[in-house]
Every structure is written in structure tokens, then in C-alpha cells.
Amino acid sequence: MSTRSTPDVILLNGRFTTLDRSRPVASAVAITDGKFSAVGSGEDVAPLRGPRTTVIDLKGRSALPGLIDNHLHLIRGGLNFNMELRWDGVRSLADAMSMLKRQVEITPPPQWVRVVGGFTEHQFAEKRLPTLRELNAVAPETPVFILHLYDRALLNGAALRAIGYGKDTPNPPGGEILHDAAGNPTGLLLAEPNAALLYAALGRGPKLPFDHQVNSTRHFMRELNRLGVTGAIDAGGGSQNYPEDYAVIQKLADENLLTIRVAYNLFTQKPKAEKKDFLDWTRTSSYKQGTDYFRHNGAGEMLVYSAADFEDFREPRPDLAPQMEGELEEVIRILAANRWPWRLHATYDETISRALDVYEKVNRDIPFEGIHWFFDHAETISERSIDRIAALGGGVAVQHRMAYQGEYFVERYGFRAAESTPPVARMLAKGVRTSAGTDATRVASYNPWVSLAWLVTGKTVSGLTLYPRSNRLDRETALRMWTEKVTWFSDEEGKKGRIEVGQLADLIVPDRDFFACAESEIADTTSDLTIVGGKVVFAAGDFRPLDAAPPPPATPDWSPVRRYGGYGAWGDSEVAAARVIARKSASPCGVHGHEHAQSRSNAVPTSDFRSFWGALGCACWAF
């Protein structure tokens, strides 16, 4: 119990999944000074109420610990969120293009309309991206930039003119600017597999001024709160310089306006100058400096550029440079000597194995004991590498990238190879510290429930089953991967991640029962009540009156956030209605047996009897 005599907040009549193994369920909690001060029954907690205690009646609703993303580019994403049209969760290309057209109509020059990742063509009923002709038709004068994962970008003619790409623009290393028969760039940029070309093109667009970036970051955090996220480990990112690009998040932290707890890693920005970056940063920054809301978490995910194995599964696995080990060793020695944790982006086992050679060498001179280091992603990690990580005391942070790229992986390597990408269940069984996240906002969506659905069902967002039951998780284990298991990766074990006396009071009341809803409904979950540090940061539905301090309207006034909100374009009634229809149509027709979603995009006539009926339209469409 806190030294204060009465709690600040009491929540009663709930069904709390605490994840505390000594008390796995509860019906009431009390919060004092931002921490849980009592967890138990209503009979235990209600008498603690004082004259200034806020009491919230959950009316039998389920409640969970707040979700923590182990790999989110929140700081970079926040700076740009208000400028971006999000196609995350949009079920058809027709709806996506309608959104694009309407946004073009209100976007003033010289601004761009940009769709910056978070979606895959496979989520659309049409199973394709827009054509360049379609982009130019809806936006002849307004620059449009569309980033699809990290494999390609589509630019309309106006964007090509704004950037200045022409016949003589050379291809950068690892990328290709496609040209037509006359030698003019078409607007298709390909990562082969290096995404630097895509980054460079995006970086040529206008940026928001500082005050709009502050507003934008607040709206991105609120969107995350709407989905039940209360914490994140920020993985840095390309073109995210420290400390310059951290001024916005620092301002919000200083003014106590953060609604997400952020632990941040520092990402080197200078190829061939990585050692200098980390020498400078270890002299000027301290590991763990900051507060429970904003604190330093070490280095990564980029440590040296020679170790970057880009995850474009449409392209062959890249071979890393022979100098990788030497460059990585220099950085790891600096970090280990300063007791800084680190994370390393590593898609392929070939990268992990070579990095482990370096780690084992440095560990013999500077023991890693007590340093929370880990690999990110690890889609093709081998049994041997898992054992080596365990022996060195490291961890693996997985993300749901395969939910967005699984089809491409299967196309290149086959279903058998995809069955354990990554082998989450196996790593947990071996006792390797493992947690989950998104790697949003570009290579996947920031929606945590898509990740939870992927862990439980083993399916991509299009419904393709990747994993056998042996590599899927039960719902409690999946939830632990998004809560208590993340805390090791920010060295905050025992501090948050469970609903337990003494832990930080971060919790959510989802709009459905995570443990009882159908598997097909998990990805559509949102939060009706999100509490961080005992304060309500988002409330909807029955709890809407508690939503007392939302951010000001999104700025600038043409921001896509004003109309569309975020994931699934929840703020737009037209797209939201189409999303409901798409969800209902995901199941087979009970009369004819065709798959509704597939049938919508079929042409007629067709040789497939089931699709024939769906393409013509049948009574089952009259919901």
C-alpha cells in the first residue's frame, strides 16, 4: 500500500486478468500515486475509498494489463502521423483509392499525399496495388507517394516532378528507378533489397513545423491508446537523428503530456561512422536516464550498416559485407564496456550467426552478464542460434512482419520453410527471453491486436495459414508476450506488465473479451478504456464521459487524421461501413460455398462454379 491514506482511483465490478500467477484474477483494483495499491475483490477494495477517490464501475467488463510494443518507431512515426493517409486495416483497394481521392481534394500545394507503409496488397479484396495510371488519374497535380512495406514505392507524375527524378537520375546501390521505353522514370521505385532509395524519396517531401509535430505526436499516441497500447520500446529509425529529432518527444515528456511510456534506443545514422556515434553518445548520454515515461534504453536497432539485412522477401537474401564482423566488434566493445544494452536488426539466421561469432568473442573479454541485449525479428533463426543466444543470456524480440509479408516468403521459399518464421513457440520452450511487437509504422501496422491474432492463429492479414498448431500460442501466452515479457527488454521487470500491487497502474478495458471472442475477431479489438499511471488517457463507449483531456484537433486542418482517424479509417463512416461488410463476407456462403471476399474481385464468366455465383451476386449479399 502507498503511504497515502486513500486511493486516487478504484475500479470495481471488473474481470481482471492480472497475469500475476499468485492472483491470476480479480474483480477490483485500487490505484494510488500511479501504482496499483490493492488488487482483489470488491469487498477488499471498495472500503478503501476516500472522499476524493474516483470510482469507475466496469459493470462486469474484462480488463487486461496495458499492452507494450517491443519494437515501435513511435518517435519518428509521431513526427509524421498527421501528414500520412493510413491504409492500415482498409479491406479493399476501392476504399483505399476513395480515401486517396478525397484527401487529394483538400491537400494544398506544395504538400504531398503520402501513404507510408503499414499495409499490404494482400489485405485488399482485389489483391493488388493501385496502378500508376490510377494514381495519376486521381492526382494529376498533387504529389502522391505510396510506400508498400519496404519493397517498393509508387510515385505519381507530380511527385516525380517535385523530387526532380528524370532520365538521367542514376540508380542508387541496392535500388532501382524503373523507366519506360523512352527512358523516363515511371514512378515505380524498387528496393533490391536496400530500402535507402525509398527513404531518400520520402525524405524529399515537405515536413511539418515543430508545433504541428507536437500535435501529430499526441495524436499518434492517442491512436495507440485507442488500441490499448500503454508502453513501447522505440527502435530509432532511418533519418531519425539524436538529439535533434527527439526534441518533440522530450518537450511532451517535460510537460507531462506523454500518454505512452517510451524507452528509446539510439540508431546510428552514419555509415562508416557508427563507432564515432556510439563513442559520442556513451560520453553524453546515460543508460536509463529519464523517467518511467521517457527513458534511455541503449543502442540499436542499427549498430553498423554492414550488418543490415533488409527483409524484402521478394528479393534474395542479401549477402553481408566481409568487413561486417570487424565493424560490429568495435561497436559492441564500446557498448559492453559502458554496460549499454543493444538490439540488432537481424532477419536471417546467417546474420544472427555471424553476429553471435562477434558477441561470443567480445564476451570472453568483457562479460555480458547483466546486459539486456537482443536480436530483433529473427524470422529464419536456427535451433543452434537459439541455443547460442540462451547461453549468452540474450533475447529475441519478434514482430508480426510475416503477417504482412508471409505470402512473399512462401512464394520464394515455400510453405515448409515458412512454418517457423520465427519459431516463437520453440524459443519460449527453450527458455529464451522472447516478446512481441509490431515494427510499425512502415513495414507493418501499429495495431497490437493484429500481432496478437497472428501469434494465436498463425495467419497473415489476408487469412493465409503459415504456422502449424505447434508454432501458435494460446491466448494467455500471447498476452504475456505483449505485456510482462516485454519488460526484460527495457530492464523493467517487476515494474510493469502485470496488474499487481506495486506495479505501474497501466491497464485497458477492451471492447470485447480477448479470451472468449472468436479468433477471427481478435484483430478487430480496440480499447474502450485505457489507463496509464492511474490516469485515463482514452475512453470510448460506456466510458466516454471519462475522456476528459483529449488532444486538440489534428493540425494542419487538412490532416488525414481529421477525417480518417487511423487504423481501418475508423473516423470515416463510409470506409467503416465497408469494413463491416468485408468482415461479414470473410466467411464462406452457406448457400453456394464461395468465398465472398474472393468473389468480389472475380470477373465473369468463370470456370469455378462457387466463384461464378459470388461474382454475379447472390442473395447472401443481402445481409
C-alpha positions as CSV (number, residue, x, y, z in Angstrom):
1,M,0.0,0.0,0.0
2,S,1.1,3.6,-0.6
3,T,1.7,5.9,2.3
4,R,-1.4,7.9,1.2
5,S,-4.4,7.0,3.2
6,T,-6.9,6.7,0.3
7,P,-6.6,5.7,-3.4
8,D,-6.8,8.1,-6.2
9,V,-8.8,5.6,-8.3
10,I,-10.8,2.5,-7.7
11,L,-12.2,0.2,-10.4
12,L,-14.9,-2.2,-9.3
13,N,-17.0,-5.0,-10.8
14,G,-14.4,-5.9,-13.4
15,R,-13.0,-9.2,-14.6
16,F,-9.3,-8.5,-14.3
17,T,-6.8,-10.8,-15.9
18,T,-3.8,-9.8,-13.8
19,L,-1.0,-12.1,-15.2
20,D,0.1,-12.3,-11.5
21,R,0.5,-16.1,-11.0
22,S,-0.2,-15.8,-7.3
23,R,-3.5,-14.0,-8.0
24,P,-4.5,-14.5,-11.7
25,V,-7.9,-12.9,-11.5
26,A,-9.5,-10.1,-9.5
27,S,-12.7,-8.1,-9.6
28,A,-11.4,-4.8,-8.2
29,V,-8.2,-2.7,-8.1
30,A,-7.1,0.5,-6.3
31,I,-4.5,2.9,-7.7
32,T,-2.5,5.3,-5.6
33,D,0.3,7.6,-6.8
34,G,0.2,5.9,-10.3
35,K,0.7,2.4,-9.0
36,F,-1.6,-0.5,-8.1
37,S,-2.1,-0.3,-4.3
38,A,-4.7,-3.0,-4.0
39,V,-5.8,-5.9,-6.2
40,G,-8.6,-8.3,-5.1
41,S,-12.3,-8.5,-4.6
42,G,-14.8,-5.6,-4.4
43,E,-15.2,-6.4,-0.7
44,D,-11.5,-5.9,-0.2
45,V,-11.1,-2.8,-2.3
46,A,-14.3,-0.8,-2.0
47,P,-13.8,0.1,1.7
48,L,-10.5,1.9,0.8
49,R,-12.5,4.6,-1.0
50,G,-11.9,8.2,0.3
51,P,-13.7,11.5,-0.3
52,R,-11.5,12.3,-3.4
53,T,-11.3,8.8,-4.8
54,T,-12.6,8.4,-8.4
55,V,-14.6,5.2,-8.6
56,I,-15.2,3.5,-12.0
57,D,-17.7,0.8,-12.3
58,L,-16.7,-1.7,-15.0
59,K,-20.1,-3.4,-15.0
60,G,-18.6,-6.9,-15.5
61,R,-16.3,-5.9,-18.3
62,S,-12.9,-7.7,-18.8
63,A,-9.7,-5.8,-18.1
64,L,-6.1,-6.6,-19.0
65,P,-2.7,-5.1,-18.3
66,G,-1.7,-2.4,-20.8
67,L,0.0,-3.6,-24.0
68,I,3.7,-2.8,-24.5
69,D,5.1,-2.9,-28.0
70,N,8.7,-4.2,-28.0
71,H,9.6,-2.6,-31.3
72,L,7.8,0.6,-32.5
73,H,9.1,3.6,-34.4
74,L,6.9,5.8,-32.2
75,I,9.1,8.9,-32.1
76,R,9.6,9.1,-35.9
77,G,6.0,8.0,-36.5
78,G,4.7,10.7,-34.3
79,L,6.5,13.4,-36.2
80,N,4.7,12.4,-39.4
81,F,1.4,10.8,-38.3
82,N,-0.7,13.9,-39.1
83,M,0.7,14.0,-42.6
84,E,0.0,10.4,-43.5
85,L,-3.0,8.8,-45.0
86,R,-3.1,5.4,-43.3
87,W,-4.3,2.3,-45.3
88,D,-3.7,0.1,-42.3
89,G,-6.7,-2.2,-42.0
90,V,-8.5,-1.0,-45.0
91,R,-10.1,-4.0,-46.6
92,S,-10.4,-3.0,-50.3
93,L,-8.3,-1.1,-52.8
94,A,-11.5,0.6,-53.9
95,D,-11.9,2.1,-50.4
96,A,-8.2,3.0,-50.2
97,M,-8.4,4.8,-53.6
98,S,-11.6,6.6,-52.5
99,M,-9.7,7.8,-49.4
100,L,-6.8,8.9,-51.5
101,K,-9.0,10.8,-54.0
102,R,-10.8,12.7,-51.2
103,Q,-7.5,13.5,-49.5
104,V,-6.1,14.9,-52.7
105,E,-9.0,17.2,-53.0
106,I,-8.2,19.0,-49.7
107,T,-4.4,18.9,-49.6
108,P,-2.9,22.3,-50.5
109,P,0.3,22.8,-52.6
110,P,3.1,22.1,-52.1
111,Q,2.1,19.4,-49.7
112,W,2.0,15.7,-50.7
113,V,-0.5,12.9,-50.0
114,R,1.6,10.1,-48.6
115,V,0.7,6.5,-47.6
116,V,3.7,5.4,-45.7
117,G,3.5,1.6,-45.1
118,G,1.6,-0.3,-42.6
119,F,-0.4,-2.2,-45.2
120,T,0.0,-5.0,-47.8
121,E,-1.7,-5.5,-51.1
122,H,-2.8,-8.9,-49.8
123,Q,-5.2,-7.3,-47.3
124,F,-7.3,-5.9,-50.2
125,A,-10.1,-7.8,-51.7
126,E,-8.6,-7.1,-55.1
127,K,-5.2,-8.5,-54.0
128,R,-3.2,-5.8,-55.8
129,L,-1.7,-2.3,-55.5
130,P,-3.0,0.6,-57.5
131,T,-1.5,1.2,-60.9
132,L,0.5,4.3,-61.7
133,R,-2.2,5.2,-64.2
134,E,-4.8,5.1,-61.4
135,L,-2.7,7.3,-59.2
136,N,-2.2,9.9,-61.9
137,A,-5.9,9.9,-62.7
138,V,-6.9,10.8,-59.2
139,A,-4.0,13.2,-58.6
140,P,-2.7,14.8,-61.7
141,E,-1.2,17.8,-59.9
142,T,-0.8,16.8,-56.2
143,P,2.3,14.7,-55.4
144,V,1.4,11.2,-54.2
145,F,3.9,8.9,-52.5
146,I,2.8,5.3,-51.6
147,L,5.3,3.1,-49.7
148,H,4.4,-0.6,-49.8
149,L,6.3,-2.4,-46.9
150,Y,10.0,-1.9,-47.7
151,D,9.9,-3.4,-51.2
152,R,8.6,-0.6,-53.4
153,A,7.2,2.9,-53.6
154,L,4.7,4.3,-56.1
155,L,5.0,7.9,-57.1
156,N,2.7,9.8,-59.5
157,G,3.9,12.2,-62.1
158,A,3.6,15.2,-59.7
159,A,5.7,13.5,-57.1
160,L,8.4,12.7,-59.7
161,R,8.4,16.3,-60.8
162,A,8.6,17.5,-57.1
163,I,11.6,15.3,-56.4
164,G,13.3,16.0,-59.7
165,Y,13.7,12.4,-61.0
166,G,14.4,12.3,-64.7
167,K,16.0,10.3,-67.5
168,D,19.5,11.0,-66.1
169,T,18.8,10.1,-62.4
170,P,21.1,7.2,-61.6
171,N,20.1,4.1,-59.6
172,P,21.5,4.1,-56.1
173,P,23.2,1.0,-54.7
174,G,20.6,-1.6,-53.8
175,G,17.7,0.2,-55.5
176,E,16.1,0.7,-59.0
177,I,14.2,3.6,-60.5
178,L,12.1,2.0,-63.3
179,H,12.0,3.7,-66.7
180,D,9.7,3.4,-69.6
181,A,10.7,2.7,-73.3
182,A,11.5,6.4,-73.7
183,G,13.8,6.4,-70.7
184,N,11.5,8.4,-68.4
185,P,11.0,7.3,-64.9
186,T,7.6,5.6,-64.5
187,G,7.1,6.3,-60.8
188,L,8.0,2.8,-59.5
189,L,10.9,2.6,-57.2
190,L,12.2,-0.8,-56.1
191,A,14.3,-1.9,-53.1
192,E,16.7,-4.6,-54.3
193,P,16.7,-5.2,-51.3
194,N,18.1,-1.9,-49.8
195,A,15.3,0.5,-48.8
196,A,17.6,3.5,-49.0
197,L,16.1,4.6,-52.3
198,L,12.6,4.6,-50.8
199,Y,13.8,6.5,-47.7
200,A,15.5,9.1,-49.8
201,A,12.5,9.8,-52.0
202,L,10.2,10.1,-49.0
203,G,12.7,12.4,-47.3
204,R,12.3,14.9,-50.2
205,G,8.7,15.7,-49.2
206,P,7.7,18.7,-47.0
207,K,7.9,18.3,-43.2
208,L,5.5,19.6,-40.5
209,P,6.7,22.6,-38.5
210,F,7.6,22.0,-34.8
211,D,4.2,22.9,-33.3
212,H,2.4,20.6,-35.7
213,Q,4.8,17.8,-35.0
214,V,4.0,18.2,-31.3
215,N,0.3,17.9,-32.1
216,S,1.0,15.0,-34.5
217,T,2.8,13.0,-31.8
218,R,0.0,13.5,-29.4
219,H,-2.5,12.2,-32.0
220,F,-0.3,9.2,-32.7
221,M,-0.1,8.3,-29.0
222,R,-3.9,8.7,-28.7
223,E,-4.4,6.3,-31.7
224,L,-2.1,3.8,-29.9
225,N,-4.1,4.4,-26.6
226,R,-7.3,3.7,-28.6
227,L,-5.8,0.3,-29.4
228,G,-4.8,-0.4,-25.8
229,V,-1.1,0.4,-26.1
230,T,0.3,1.9,-22.9
231,G,4.1,1.4,-23.5
232,A,6.6,1.0,-26.2
233,I,10.3,0.5,-26.8
234,D,11.3,2.9,-29.6
235,A,13.8,1.3,-32.1
236,G,15.1,4.6,-33.5
237,G,14.9,4.7,-37.3
238,G,16.4,5.9,-40.6
239,S,16.6,9.7,-40.7
240,Q,15.9,10.0,-37.0
241,N,18.9,11.9,-35.6
242,Y,19.7,12.2,-32.0
243,P,19.2,14.5,-30.2
244,E,17.6,16.8,-32.9
245,D,14.7,14.6,-33.8
246,Y,13.9,13.9,-30.2
247,A,13.1,17.5,-29.3
248,V,9.3,17.0,-29.7
249,I,9.1,13.8,-27.6
250,Q,11.3,15.5,-25.0
251,K,9.0,18.5,-24.9
252,L,6.0,16.3,-24.3
253,A,7.8,14.4,-21.6
254,D,8.8,17.7,-19.9
255,E,5.2,18.9,-20.0
256,N,3.8,15.6,-18.7
257,L,1.8,15.1,-21.9
258,L,3.0,11.6,-22.8
259,T,0.3,9.0,-22.8
260,I,2.6,6.2,-23.8
261,R,5.6,5.1,-21.7
262,V,8.6,5.2,-24.1
263,A,12.0,3.6,-23.7
264,Y,14.2,4.6,-26.6
265,N,17.2,3.1,-28.3
266,L,19.7,5.2,-30.3
267,F,20.1,4.2,-34.0
268,T,23.3,5.2,-35.8
269,Q,22.7,7.4,-38.9
270,K,26.2,7.5,-40.5
271,P,27.6,4.5,-42.5
272,K,31.3,4.1,-41.7
273,A,30.9,6.5,-38.8
274,E,29.0,4.2,-36.4
275,K,31.9,3.9,-34.0
276,K,32.1,7.6,-33.6
277,D,28.3,7.9,-33.0
278,F,28.4,5.4,-30.1
279,L,31.6,6.9,-28.6
280,D,29.9,10.3,-28.6
281,W,26.6,9.0,-27.3
282,T,28.1,6.9,-24.4
283,R,30.0,10.1,-23.3
284,T,27.0,12.4,-23.5
285,S,24.1,10.1,-22.5
286,S,23.5,7.7,-19.7
287,Y,21.7,4.4,-19.9
288,K,18.3,4.7,-18.1
289,Q,18.4,8.4,-17.9
290,G,14.9,9.8,-17.7
291,T,11.7,8.8,-16.0
292,D,9.2,6.0,-16.1
293,Y,7.5,7.8,-19.0
294,F,10.6,8.6,-21.1
295,R,13.9,6.9,-20.6
296,H,17.1,5.8,-22.4
297,N,17.3,2.1,-23.3
298,G,20.6,1.7,-25.0
299,A,21.6,1.2,-28.7
300,G,20.1,-0.1,-31.9
301,E,18.4,-1.4,-33.8
302,M,21.0,-0.2,-36.3
303,L,24.5,-0.7,-34.9
304,V,26.5,-0.9,-38.1
305,Y,25.2,-0.6,-41.6
306,S,27.3,-3.5,-42.8
307,A,25.1,-5.8,-40.7
308,A,21.8,-4.6,-42.1
309,D,19.9,-7.5,-43.8
310,F,16.9,-5.9,-45.4
311,E,13.8,-8.0,-45.2
312,D,12.3,-7.7,-48.7
313,F,11.2,-11.4,-49.3
314,R,10.6,-10.6,-52.9
315,E,14.3,-10.4,-53.3
316,P,17.0,-13.0,-52.5
317,R,18.7,-12.8,-49.1
318,P,21.4,-10.2,-49.2
319,D,25.0,-11.2,-48.5
320,L,26.6,-9.1,-45.8
321,A,29.9,-7.4,-46.4
322,P,33.1,-9.3,-45.2
323,Q,34.0,-6.3,-43.0
324,M,30.8,-6.7,-41.0
325,E,32.4,-8.6,-38.1
326,G,35.2,-6.1,-37.6
327,E,32.9,-3.1,-37.7
328,L,30.3,-4.7,-35.4
329,E,33.0,-5.8,-32.9
330,E,34.2,-2.2,-32.5
331,V,30.7,-1.0,-31.6
332,I,29.9,-4.0,-29.3
333,R,33.1,-3.4,-27.3
334,I,32.1,0.2,-26.7
335,L,28.6,-0.8,-25.6
336,A,29.7,-3.7,-23.4
337,A,32.4,-1.6,-21.7
338,N,29.8,1.1,-20.9
339,R,27.2,-1.5,-19.9
340,W,24.8,-0.3,-22.5
341,P,22.2,-2.8,-23.8
342,W,21.8,-3.1,-27.5
343,R,19.4,-4.5,-30.1
344,L,20.3,-5.6,-33.6
345,H,18.0,-5.9,-36.6
346,A,18.5,-9.4,-38.0
347,T,16.1,-11.0,-40.4
348,Y,18.1,-14.1,-41.4
349,D,19.9,-16.7,-39.4
350,E,23.0,-16.1,-41.5
351,T,23.2,-12.6,-40.0
352,I,22.4,-13.8,-36.5
353,S,25.1,-16.5,-36.6
354,R,27.8,-14.1,-37.8
355,A,26.8,-11.5,-35.1
356,L,26.9,-14.2,-32.5
357,D,30.5,-15.0,-33.5
358,V,31.3,-11.4,-32.6
359,Y,29.3,-11.4,-29.4
360,E,31.0,-14.6,-28.1
361,K,34.4,-13.1,-28.9
362,V,33.7,-9.9,-27.1
363,N,32.1,-11.7,-24.2
364,R,35.3,-13.5,-23.4
365,D,37.0,-10.2,-22.8
366,I,34.0,-8.1,-21.4
367,P,31.4,-10.4,-19.9
368,F,27.8,-9.6,-21.0
369,E,26.3,-10.7,-17.7
370,G,23.6,-8.2,-16.6
371,I,23.4,-6.6,-20.1
372,H,19.9,-7.0,-21.7
373,W,20.9,-7.4,-25.4
374,F,18.8,-9.0,-28.0
375,F,18.1,-9.6,-31.7
376,D,15.1,-8.1,-33.5
377,H,12.9,-10.0,-36.0
378,A,14.8,-13.3,-36.4
379,E,12.4,-14.8,-38.9
380,T,14.7,-17.6,-40.0
381,I,16.7,-18.2,-36.8
382,S,18.1,-21.7,-36.4
383,E,18.0,-24.1,-33.4
384,R,21.7,-23.6,-33.0
385,S,21.5,-19.8,-32.9
386,I,18.6,-20.1,-30.3
387,D,20.9,-22.1,-28.1
388,R,23.8,-19.7,-28.5
389,I,21.6,-16.8,-27.6
390,A,20.4,-18.6,-24.5
391,A,24.0,-19.4,-23.5
392,L,25.0,-15.7,-23.7
393,G,21.9,-14.6,-21.8
394,G,20.3,-12.6,-24.7
395,G,16.8,-12.4,-26.0
396,V,14.7,-12.3,-29.2
397,A,12.1,-9.6,-29.9
398,V,9.7,-10.8,-32.6
399,Q,7.3,-8.7,-34.6
400,H,4.4,-9.5,-36.9
401,R,6.1,-8.8,-40.2
402,M,5.2,-12.2,-41.5
403,A,1.5,-11.3,-41.1
404,Y,2.2,-8.7,-43.9
405,Q,4.9,-10.5,-45.9
406,G,4.1,-14.2,-45.4
407,E,2.8,-14.6,-49.0
408,Y,6.0,-13.3,-50.4
409,F,8.1,-15.6,-48.2
410,V,6.1,-18.6,-49.2
411,E,6.4,-17.7,-52.9
412,R,10.2,-17.6,-52.6
413,Y,10.9,-20.3,-50.0
414,G,7.8,-22.5,-49.8
415,F,5.3,-23.3,-47.1
416,R,7.5,-25.7,-45.2
417,A,10.2,-23.1,-44.7
418,A,7.5,-20.6,-43.5
419,E,6.2,-22.8,-40.7
420,S,8.6,-21.4,-38.1
421,T,9.2,-17.8,-39.2
422,P,10.0,-17.1,-36.5
423,P,9.9,-20.3,-34.2
424,V,8.2,-18.4,-31.3
425,A,6.9,-21.5,-29.5
426,R,10.3,-23.2,-29.7
427,M,12.1,-20.2,-28.3
428,L,9.7,-20.0,-25.4
429,A,10.0,-23.7,-24.7
430,K,13.8,-23.3,-24.6
431,G,13.6,-20.5,-22.1
432,V,14.9,-17.8,-24.4
433,R,13.6,-14.4,-23.4
434,T,11.1,-13.6,-26.1
435,S,8.5,-10.9,-26.5
436,A,6.3,-9.4,-29.3
437,G,5.7,-6.1,-31.1
438,T,4.9,-4.6,-34.5
439,D,7.9,-2.9,-36.1
440,A,5.5,-0.2,-37.1
441,T,4.8,2.2,-38.8
442,R,6.2,1.3,-42.2
443,V,6.9,-2.4,-42.5
444,A,3.7,-3.4,-40.6
445,S,0.8,-1.8,-38.9
446,Y,1.0,-0.4,-35.3
447,N,-2.2,-2.3,-34.4
448,P,-1.2,-4.7,-31.5
449,W,-4.3,-6.9,-32.0
450,V,-3.1,-7.9,-35.4
451,S,0.1,-9.1,-33.8
452,L,-1.9,-11.0,-31.1
453,A,-4.1,-12.5,-33.8
454,W,-1.0,-13.6,-35.7
455,L,0.5,-15.2,-32.7
456,V,-2.7,-17.1,-31.9
457,T,-3.9,-18.1,-35.4
458,G,-0.7,-18.3,-37.3
459,K,-2.3,-16.4,-40.2
460,T,-1.4,-13.5,-42.3
461,V,-3.7,-10.5,-42.6
462,S,-5.2,-12.0,-45.7
463,G,-6.0,-15.2,-43.9
464,L,-3.2,-17.4,-45.3
465,T,-2.2,-20.0,-42.6
466,L,1.5,-20.0,-42.2
467,Y,2.1,-21.9,-39.0
468,P,1.1,-25.4,-37.7
469,R,-0.5,-25.6,-34.3
470,S,2.9,-26.3,-32.8
471,N,4.1,-22.8,-33.6
472,R,1.0,-21.0,-32.4
473,L,0.4,-19.7,-28.9
474,D,-2.5,-19.9,-26.5
475,R,-4.1,-16.5,-25.7
476,E,-2.6,-16.1,-22.3
477,T,0.9,-16.7,-23.6
478,A,0.3,-14.3,-26.4
479,L,-0.9,-11.7,-24.0
480,R,2.2,-12.2,-21.8
481,M,4.3,-11.7,-24.9
482,W,2.8,-8.2,-25.2
483,T,3.0,-7.3,-21.5
484,E,5.2,-8.8,-18.8
485,K,7.7,-10.5,-21.2
486,V,8.5,-7.1,-22.9
487,T,9.7,-5.7,-19.6
488,W,13.0,-7.6,-19.7
489,F,13.8,-5.9,-23.0
490,S,13.7,-2.5,-21.2
491,D,15.1,-3.8,-17.9
492,E,11.8,-3.0,-16.1
493,E,10.9,-6.5,-14.8
494,G,8.6,-6.3,-11.8
495,K,7.8,-2.7,-12.5
496,K,5.0,-3.0,-15.1
497,G,3.4,-5.6,-17.3
498,R,1.0,-7.1,-14.7
499,I,-1.9,-5.9,-12.6
500,E,-0.1,-6.4,-9.3
501,V,0.4,-4.3,-6.1
502,G,3.4,-2.1,-6.5
503,Q,3.5,-2.1,-10.3
504,L,2.7,0.9,-12.5
505,A,-1.0,1.2,-13.0
506,D,-1.4,0.7,-16.7
507,L,-4.5,-1.2,-17.8
508,I,-7.1,-1.5,-20.5
509,V,-10.7,-2.5,-20.9
510,P,-11.0,-3.9,-24.4
511,D,-14.3,-3.7,-26.4
512,R,-14.6,-7.5,-26.3
513,D,-13.4,-10.4,-24.2
514,F,-10.0,-11.3,-25.6
515,F,-10.2,-14.8,-24.1
516,A,-13.7,-15.5,-25.3
517,C,-14.1,-13.9,-28.7
518,A,-13.7,-15.8,-31.9
519,E,-10.2,-16.0,-33.3
520,S,-11.3,-14.1,-36.3
521,E,-12.4,-11.2,-34.1
522,I,-9.1,-10.6,-32.2
523,A,-7.6,-8.3,-34.8
524,D,-10.6,-6.0,-34.7
525,T,-10.3,-5.3,-31.0
526,T,-10.0,-1.8,-29.6
527,S,-9.9,-0.4,-26.1
528,D,-12.9,1.3,-24.5
529,L,-10.8,2.5,-21.6
530,T,-7.1,3.0,-21.4
531,I,-5.4,4.0,-18.2
532,V,-1.7,4.9,-17.8
533,G,-0.2,5.6,-14.4
534,G,-3.7,5.7,-13.0
535,K,-4.9,8.4,-15.4
536,V,-7.5,7.9,-18.1
537,V,-5.8,8.6,-21.5
538,F,-8.6,7.2,-23.7
539,A,-12.2,6.4,-23.2
540,A,-15.0,5.4,-25.5
541,G,-18.4,3.7,-25.4
542,D,-19.8,3.5,-21.9
543,F,-16.7,5.2,-20.5
544,R,-16.7,8.2,-22.9
545,P,-17.5,10.7,-20.1
546,L,-14.2,9.8,-18.5
547,D,-12.3,11.1,-21.6
548,A,-11.6,14.5,-20.1
549,A,-8.3,15.5,-21.8
550,P,-8.1,14.6,-25.5
551,P,-5.5,16.5,-27.6
552,P,-6.6,19.5,-29.6
553,P,-7.8,18.8,-33.2
554,A,-5.2,17.4,-35.6
555,T,-3.1,20.0,-37.3
556,P,-2.8,21.2,-40.0
557,D,-6.5,21.4,-40.9
558,W,-6.0,19.3,-44.0
559,S,-4.5,16.4,-42.0
560,P,-5.9,13.0,-42.9
561,V,-6.3,12.3,-39.2
562,R,-9.2,14.7,-39.0
563,R,-11.3,12.6,-41.4
564,Y,-10.0,9.1,-41.1
565,G,-8.6,8.8,-37.6
566,G,-6.2,5.9,-38.0
567,Y,-6.3,2.1,-38.3
568,G,-9.1,0.9,-40.6
569,A,-10.1,4.6,-41.3
570,W,-12.2,4.3,-38.2
571,G,-13.1,8.0,-38.3
572,D,-14.8,7.8,-41.7
573,S,-18.3,6.3,-41.7
574,E,-18.1,5.3,-45.4
575,V,-15.0,3.2,-45.0
576,A,-16.0,1.9,-41.6
577,A,-19.3,0.6,-43.1
578,A,-17.4,-1.2,-45.9
579,R,-15.1,-2.7,-43.3
580,V,-18.1,-4.3,-41.5
581,I,-19.3,-5.7,-44.8
582,A,-15.9,-7.1,-45.6
583,R,-15.7,-8.7,-42.2
584,K,-19.0,-10.4,-42.7
585,S,-18.1,-11.5,-46.1
586,A,-14.9,-13.2,-44.9
587,S,-16.8,-16.5,-44.3
588,P,-18.0,-18.9,-47.0
589,C,-21.5,-18.5,-48.3
590,G,-23.8,-21.0,-46.6
591,V,-25.8,-21.5,-49.9
592,H,-23.2,-21.7,-52.6
593,G,-20.0,-22.2,-50.7
594,H,-18.0,-19.5,-52.5
595,E,-15.6,-17.2,-50.5
596,H,-17.3,-13.8,-50.5
597,A,-14.1,-11.7,-50.3
598,Q,-12.6,-13.6,-53.2
599,S,-15.7,-13.5,-55.3
600,R,-16.0,-9.7,-55.1
601,S,-12.8,-9.4,-57.2
602,N,-13.6,-12.2,-59.7
603,A,-14.6,-11.5,-63.3
604,V,-17.4,-13.4,-65.0
605,P,-17.8,-15.8,-66.6
606,T,-15.6,-18.1,-64.6
607,S,-15.0,-21.8,-64.6
608,D,-15.3,-22.0,-60.8
609,F,-18.9,-22.7,-60.0
610,R,-18.6,-21.3,-56.5
611,S,-16.9,-18.1,-57.6
612,F,-19.4,-17.8,-60.5
613,W,-22.3,-17.3,-58.1
614,G,-20.3,-14.9,-56.0
615,A,-19.2,-12.8,-58.9
616,L,-22.8,-12.5,-60.2
617,G,-24.1,-11.6,-56.8
618,C,-26.4,-13.8,-54.7
619,A,-29.0,-13.5,-52.0
620,C,-26.3,-14.0,-49.4
621,W,-25.1,-10.4,-50.0
622,A,-28.4,-9.1,-48.6
623,F,-27.2,-9.1,-45.0
